[in-house]
């Protein structure tokens, strides 16, 4: 346990449903999730005990800096590098042609890169809805959990690629459409497996493997490329 001042800060998020303490690190931010009733001193002690691991993880996280979204940036779409071209003063839908993605940007917006990134996320969500929703239903039925699935939603976050609730709602990040199709399939397999196992037990990973035998390779891809996908941010 360390008693010296820490070279990082951390945010505590409490939940009445949580039974254990967990530390999450994304975009150089440390978040501690804990039960509502757990004493603050116990939470601080838990963090102290994992001080070395936090430092090591932060160092690794910082070795892959967040990629800034800006005009001319090279980013993956479906796993293929594509150049983002912002066309100021125009309107209409985003157009993908070859290795170029044209994003219309109104000349009335104050922050064009933020606007363009939001437009990109909306465009990716439409693609995800058209491609992945059917995959989710099919995968859920294949493991006998079709009746557990109640809804599919898409949401941009900076903390996770997907989420499955006890109520059977599966949430996916639209930017998964930046990844190759097999990686998209892995995310579907991961969240659908939670319909049967609301944990990351051995049985859970066996279910994931049933849906995606190469899940370990695909899971690593997400870790290696999150700085250019999940953590993508605007430059203005």
VOGU-3710 file (C-alpha; in Angstrom, 3 decimals, decimal comma):
1> xxxxxxxxxx> 0,000/0,000/0,000  1,240/3,456/-0,874  0,825/6,502/1,345  2,462/9,007/-0,999  0,406/11,402/-3,155  -0,822/9,642/-6,290  0,175/10,877/-9,778  -3,441/10,412/-10,855  -6,951/11,133/-9,644  -9,906/8,813/-9,763
11> xxxxxxxxxx> -13,670/9,129/-9,873  -15,919/6,948/-7,715  -19,251/5,798/-9,129  -21,557/3,990/-6,717  -24,372/1,612/-7,618  -26,932/-0,162/-5,471  -26,784/-3,189/-7,787  -23,005/-3,594/-7,586  -21,567/-6,096/-5,098  -17,847/-5,708/-5,765
21> xxxxxxxxxx> -15,305/-2,938/-6,412  -13,726/-2,571/-9,844  -11,280/-0,138/-11,439  -11,680/0,936/-15,072  -9,131/2,960/-17,054  -10,057/4,599/-20,357  -8,527/7,638/-22,079  -6,174/8,157/-19,117  -9,145/8,409/-16,751  -9,397/6,180/-13,685
31> xxxxxxxxxx> -12,912/5,249/-12,565  -13,724/3,185/-9,489  -17,128/1,481/-9,418  -18,335/0,402/-5,980  -21,449/-0,631/-4,037  -23,488/2,209/-2,564  -22,988/1,093/1,034  -19,243/0,427/0,913  -17,230/2,725/3,201  -15,114/5,342/1,446
41> xxxxxxxxxx> -12,034/4,240/3,404  -12,416/0,712/2,042  -12,601/2,043/-1,517  -9,454/4,148/-1,047  -7,644/1,152/0,419  -8,694/-0,956/-2,576  -7,207/1,654/-4,934  -4,003/1,832/-2,863  -3,562/-1,933/-3,118  -3,710/-1,695/-6,920
51> xxxxxxxxxx> -1,515/1,371/-7,220  1,227/-0,341/-9,242  -1,273/-1,907/-11,647  -2,948/1,467/-12,195  0,384/3,128/-12,996  1,307/0,353/-15,419  -2,084/0,497/-17,142  -1,993/4,297/-17,420  1,482/4,130/-18,965  0,238/1,652/-21,556
61> xxxxxxxxxx> -2,883/3,726/-22,196  -0,795/6,846/-22,819  1,423/4,988/-25,294  -1,567/5,023/-27,655  -2,723/8,656/-27,622  -6,280/9,484/-28,534  -6,545/10,209/-32,263  -7,959/13,603/-33,172  -10,666/13,755/-35,794  -9,883/16,471/-38,324
71> xxxxxxxxxx> -10,021/17,196/-42,030  -7,772/14,789/-43,923  -7,466/12,269/-41,080  -6,962/8,628/-42,033  -9,381/6,459/-40,100  -10,772/2,959/-40,593  -14,236/2,373/-41,980  -15,097/-1,310/-41,994  -11,446/-1,945/-41,177  -10,138/-0,162/-44,285
81> xxxxxxxxxx> -8,211/3,095/-43,944  -10,286/5,959/-45,300  -9,469/9,643/-45,627  -11,955/12,026/-44,028  -12,683/15,024/-46,264  -14,741/17,847/-44,771  -16,598/19,923/-47,350  -17,509/23,260/-45,755  -20,605/25,127/-46,868  -22,392/22,088/-48,220
91> xxxxxxxxxx> -25,258/19,915/-47,057  -26,604/16,449/-47,632  -25,588/12,952/-46,598  -22,097/11,608/-45,979  -20,743/9,823/-49,043  -18,222/6,989/-49,090  -16,350/6,500/-52,346  -13,344/4,208/-52,491  -10,945/5,279/-49,758  -12,488/8,743/-49,258
101> xxxxxxxxxx> -15,349/9,684/-46,932  -16,898/13,058/-47,782  -18,600/14,791/-44,836  -20,677/17,933/-45,581  -20,246/20,645/-42,925  -22,429/23,724/-42,627  -20,450/26,985/-42,641  -22,673/28,210/-39,809  -21,356/25,788/-37,160  -18,878/27,090/-34,593
111> xxxxxxxxxx> -16,886/23,886/-34,237  -16,697/22,156/-37,647  -14,677/19,141/-36,496  -17,028/18,391/-33,605  -19,970/18,786/-35,951  -18,381/16,475/-38,529  -17,600/13,828/-35,914  -21,199/13,928/-34,707  -22,351/13,537/-38,311  -19,989/10,584/-38,701
121> xxxxxxxxxx> -21,376/8,915/-35,572  -24,933/9,366/-36,871  -23,929/7,870/-40,218  -22,216/4,936/-38,503  -25,284/4,354/-36,346  -27,455/4,024/-39,448  -25,033/1,474/-40,873  -24,889/-0,407/-37,575  -28,678/-0,525/-37,319  -28,932/-1,932/-40,840
131> xxxxxxxxxx> -26,168/-4,528/-40,404  -25,868/-5,519/-36,755  -29,446/-5,628/-35,481  -30,215/-8,703/-37,558  -26,954/-10,322/-36,381  -27,928/-9,741/-32,754  -31,332/-11,404/-33,191  -29,783/-14,325/-35,073  -27,043/-14,869/-32,473  -29,524/-14,639/-29,582
141> xxxxxxxxxx> -31,768/-17,253/-31,201  -28,810/-19,536/-31,891  -28,053/-19,862/-28,160  -31,706/-20,100/-27,149  -31,934/-16,570/-25,740  -34,121/-14,945/-28,363  -36,918/-14,409/-25,849  -34,505/-12,670/-23,448  -33,636/-9,987/-26,004  -36,019/-7,054/-25,628
151> xxxxxxxxxx> -34,350/-4,186/-27,462  -31,203/-3,097/-29,356  -29,877/0,437/-28,971  -26,828/2,338/-30,230  -24,978/4,914/-28,160  -21,667/6,809/-28,374  -19,677/6,500/-25,139  -16,003/6,778/-24,158  -15,961/3,852/-21,774  -17,194/0,700/-23,490
161> xxxxxxxxxx> -18,089/-0,888/-26,792  -21,283/-2,493/-25,626  -23,577/-3,315/-22,748  -26,288/-5,831/-21,933  -28,800/-5,156/-19,165  -30,702/-7,591/-16,940  -33,828/-6,466/-18,799  -32,424/-7,863/-22,063  -31,469/-4,560/-23,681  -28,279/-4,737/-25,747
171> xxxxxxxxxx> -26,437/-1,488/-26,404  -23,720/-1,243/-29,077  -21,330/1,581/-29,943  -21,900/2,876/-33,515  -18,130/3,182/-34,060  -17,831/-0,593/-34,120  -18,630/-0,074/-37,821  -15,121/1,362/-38,162  -13,793/-2,131/-37,422  -13,633/-5,081/-39,846
181> xxxxxxxxxx> -16,802/-7,229/-40,112  -15,310/-10,042/-38,017  -14,662/-7,595/-35,167  -18,230/-6,346/-35,413  -19,346/-9,965/-35,137  -17,239/-10,435/-31,996  -18,903/-7,496/-30,262  -22,308/-8,933/-31,115  -21,222/-12,333/-29,774  -19,887/-10,777/-26,562
191> xxxxxxxxxx> -23,047/-8,839/-25,727  -25,425/-11,600/-26,810  -23,567/-14,062/-24,555  -24,487/-11,799/-21,645  -28,133/-12,663/-22,243  -27,225/-16,059/-20,808  -24,406/-15,096/-18,408  -24,417/-11,648/-16,782  -20,740/-11,954/-15,877  -17,368/-12,838/-17,399
201> xxxxxxxxxx> -17,159/-16,366/-16,049  -15,692/-19,348/-17,836  -19,181/-20,309/-18,953  -19,631/-16,849/-20,457  -16,463/-17,106/-22,546  -17,485/-20,607/-23,666  -20,699/-19,089/-25,005  -18,744/-16,317/-26,757  -16,464/-18,973/-28,319  -19,519/-20,831/-29,572
211> xxxxxxxxxx> -20,611/-17,691/-31,411  -17,106/-16,542/-32,394  -14,347/-19,204/-32,203  -11,653/-16,542/-32,883  -12,907/-14,153/-30,212  -9,504/-13,797/-28,515  -7,918/-12,366/-31,672  -10,882/-10,090/-32,283  -10,960/-8,872/-28,673  -7,290/-7,922/-28,966
221> xxxxxxxxxx> -7,996/-5,932/-32,142  -10,423/-3,755/-30,221  -7,844/-3,150/-27,509  -5,124/-2,301/-30,028  -7,276/0,107/-32,069  -9,440/1,808/-29,459  -7,313/4,986/-29,640  -8,471/5,520/-33,252  -12,057/4,357/-32,824  -13,665/4,302/-29,381
231> xxxxxx> -11,583/7,235/-28,077  -11,660/9,297/-31,272  -12,203/12,981/-30,465  -12,606/16,244/-32,380  -9,660/18,664/-32,654  -11,623/21,891/-32,050
//
